Amino acid sequence: MKDEIERYLSERRGDLVRFATLQLRNRDQAEEAVQQATLAALENADRFAGRASVRTWVFSILKNKIIDRLRHGQRESTFSELAGPEEDGADLAEYFTERGFWRPGAKPARWVEPDDDLEQEQFWRVFELCLEVLPERTARVFMMREVLGFETNEICKELSISTSNCWVILHRARGALRGCLEERWFAA
């Protein structure tokens, strides 16, 4: 099993660094988080029970390293330093009527066997591409909430935004990701 973990770590290091850089916004800090995650994975390879994929297990270790860095202020810059004017995600008005119903032809298509698709590495590459086209702040809020598991109040405090602003950003991020995934993955 350790050989499989070592192989995954060497083949997917770039993916790990990209993920960490998206969250930490600092290449050096991202490299350090990946190095710590790599070391932890190799040191604990005997604990890997195989209940999840190697990818899931390694990314879970990396997510914990990133969360530790964000929560303990081990970054060279803060999120508030990166704050800028509000960034727009997808314009969702084109999908809904004035009364909030789906416009004809705008309703998302049914996903066929989503559990199978989620396991495919190619899906995650497309997902990362979709995430990269989001405005920087929108992507950061989405990742903090949905991937790293931060509570809304933690996100608001870290980014110096209001709760309602956080929910608007999350709504825009989800809509933009849905549209991008429909176009680049599910309709492809």
C-alpha positions as CSV (number, residue, x, y, z in Angstrom):
1,M,0.0,0.0,0.0
2,K,2.9,2.4,0.8
3,D,4.1,1.9,-2.8
4,E,0.7,3.0,-4.1
5,I,0.7,6.1,-1.9
6,E,4.2,7.0,-3.0
7,R,3.3,6.6,-6.6
8,Y,0.1,8.7,-6.2
9,L,2.1,11.4,-4.4
10,S,4.7,11.6,-7.1
11,E,2.3,11.6,-10.0
12,R,-0.2,14.0,-8.5
13,R,2.0,16.5,-6.7
14,G,1.0,19.2,-9.2
15,D,-2.7,18.7,-8.4
16,L,-2.0,18.9,-4.7
17,V,0.0,22.2,-5.1
18,R,-2.7,23.7,-7.3
19,F,-5.3,22.9,-4.7
20,A,-3.2,24.3,-1.9
21,T,-2.3,27.4,-3.8
22,L,-6.0,28.1,-4.5
23,Q,-6.6,28.2,-0.8
24,L,-3.5,29.8,0.5
25,R,-2.8,32.2,-2.3
26,N,0.9,31.8,-1.8
27,R,3.0,29.3,-3.7
28,D,5.6,28.9,-1.0
29,Q,3.0,28.3,1.7
30,A,1.2,25.9,-0.6
31,E,4.4,24.0,-1.3
32,E,5.0,23.8,2.4
33,A,1.5,22.5,3.1
34,V,1.9,19.8,0.4
35,Q,5.3,18.8,1.8
36,Q,3.7,18.5,5.3
37,A,0.8,16.5,3.9
38,T,3.2,14.2,1.9
39,L,5.3,13.6,4.9
40,A,2.2,12.8,7.0
41,A,0.8,10.4,4.3
42,L,4.1,8.5,4.1
43,E,4.6,8.3,7.8
44,N,1.0,7.1,8.3
45,A,0.8,4.8,5.2
46,D,0.4,1.8,7.5
47,R,-2.8,3.4,8.8
48,F,-4.4,3.7,5.4
49,A,-7.2,1.1,5.5
50,G,-8.4,1.4,1.9
51,R,-11.9,2.4,2.9
52,A,-11.5,5.5,0.6
53,S,-9.4,6.0,-2.5
54,V,-5.7,7.1,-2.1
55,R,-6.7,10.4,-3.7
56,T,-9.4,11.0,-1.1
57,W,-7.2,10.1,1.8
58,V,-4.3,12.2,0.6
59,F,-6.5,15.2,-0.1
60,S,-8.1,14.9,3.3
61,I,-4.6,15.1,4.9
62,L,-3.8,18.1,2.7
63,K,-7.1,19.8,3.6
64,N,-6.3,19.4,7.3
65,K,-2.9,21.0,6.8
66,I,-4.5,23.9,4.9
67,I,-7.1,24.4,7.6
68,D,-4.4,24.4,10.3
69,R,-2.5,27.1,8.4
70,L,-5.6,29.2,7.8
71,R,-6.8,28.9,11.4
72,H,-3.4,29.5,13.0
73,G,-2.5,32.5,10.8
74,Q,0.6,30.8,9.4
75,R,0.4,32.8,6.2
76,E,2.4,35.8,4.9
77,S,-0.8,37.7,4.0
78,T,-4.3,37.7,5.3
79,F,-7.6,37.2,3.5
80,S,-8.6,40.8,4.4
81,E,-5.5,42.1,2.5
82,L,-6.8,40.4,-0.6
83,A,-10.3,41.9,-0.3
84,G,-11.4,44.0,-3.2
85,P,-14.6,45.2,-4.8
86,E,-17.3,42.6,-4.8
87,E,-16.7,40.1,-7.6
88,D,-19.6,38.8,-9.6
89,G,-20.1,35.1,-10.3
90,A,-22.5,33.9,-12.9
91,D,-25.5,36.2,-13.7
92,L,-28.2,33.8,-12.5
93,A,-31.1,36.1,-13.7
94,E,-30.8,34.4,-17.1
95,Y,-31.9,31.1,-15.5
96,F,-34.9,32.2,-13.6
97,T,-38.2,34.1,-14.2
98,E,-39.1,37.2,-12.2
99,R,-41.1,34.9,-9.9
100,G,-38.1,32.6,-9.2
101,F,-39.1,29.7,-11.5
102,W,-36.8,28.1,-14.0
103,R,-36.9,29.6,-17.4
104,P,-37.8,27.2,-20.2
105,G,-34.6,25.3,-21.2
106,A,-32.6,26.7,-18.3
107,K,-33.4,23.9,-15.8
108,P,-30.3,21.8,-15.2
109,A,-30.3,18.4,-17.0
110,R,-30.5,15.3,-15.0
111,W,-27.1,13.9,-14.1
112,V,-26.7,10.3,-15.1
113,E,-25.1,8.1,-12.4
114,P,-23.4,11.0,-10.5
115,D,-21.7,8.7,-8.1
116,D,-19.8,7.1,-11.0
117,D,-18.9,10.4,-12.5
118,L,-17.6,11.7,-9.2
119,E,-15.1,8.9,-9.0
120,Q,-13.6,9.7,-12.4
121,E,-10.4,11.7,-12.2
122,Q,-11.3,13.5,-15.4
123,F,-14.4,14.9,-13.7
124,W,-12.2,16.5,-11.0
125,R,-9.9,18.0,-13.6
126,V,-13.0,19.7,-15.3
127,F,-14.2,20.7,-11.8
128,E,-10.9,22.4,-11.1
129,L,-11.0,24.2,-14.4
130,C,-14.5,25.4,-13.6
131,L,-13.3,26.6,-10.2
132,E,-10.3,28.4,-11.7
133,V,-12.6,30.5,-13.9
134,L,-14.6,31.8,-10.9
135,P,-13.6,35.2,-9.5
136,E,-10.8,34.7,-7.0
137,R,-12.8,35.7,-3.9
138,T,-15.8,33.6,-5.0
139,A,-13.7,30.5,-5.5
140,R,-12.0,31.0,-2.1
141,V,-15.4,31.4,-0.3
142,F,-16.7,28.3,-2.0
143,M,-13.7,26.2,-1.2
144,M,-13.6,27.3,2.4
145,R,-17.2,26.4,2.9
146,E,-17.7,23.3,0.7
147,V,-14.3,21.7,0.6
148,L,-12.5,22.7,3.8
149,G,-15.7,22.7,5.9
150,F,-15.4,26.2,7.5
151,E,-18.5,27.5,9.2
152,T,-20.1,30.6,7.7
153,N,-19.1,32.7,10.7
154,E,-15.5,31.6,10.4
155,I,-15.5,32.6,6.7
156,C,-17.1,36.0,7.4
157,K,-14.6,36.7,10.1
158,E,-11.6,35.6,8.0
159,L,-12.7,37.6,4.9
160,S,-14.3,40.5,6.8
161,I,-17.6,40.0,5.0
162,S,-21.2,39.9,6.2
163,T,-23.2,36.7,6.5
164,S,-25.6,37.8,3.7
165,N,-22.6,38.6,1.5
166,C,-21.2,35.2,2.1
167,W,-24.4,33.5,1.2
168,V,-24.7,35.5,-2.0
169,I,-21.1,34.6,-3.0
170,L,-21.8,30.9,-2.3
171,H,-25.0,31.1,-4.3
172,R,-23.2,32.7,-7.3
173,A,-20.3,30.1,-7.0
174,R,-22.7,27.2,-7.0
175,G,-24.6,28.6,-10.0
176,A,-21.5,29.3,-11.9
177,L,-20.0,25.8,-11.2
178,R,-23.3,24.2,-12.1
179,G,-23.4,26.0,-15.4
180,C,-19.7,25.3,-16.2
181,L,-20.0,21.6,-15.3
182,E,-23.2,21.2,-17.4
183,E,-21.4,22.7,-20.3
184,R,-18.0,21.1,-20.0
185,W,-18.8,17.7,-18.4
186,F,-22.4,16.6,-18.4
187,A,-23.4,17.9,-21.8
188,A,-20.0,16.9,-23.4
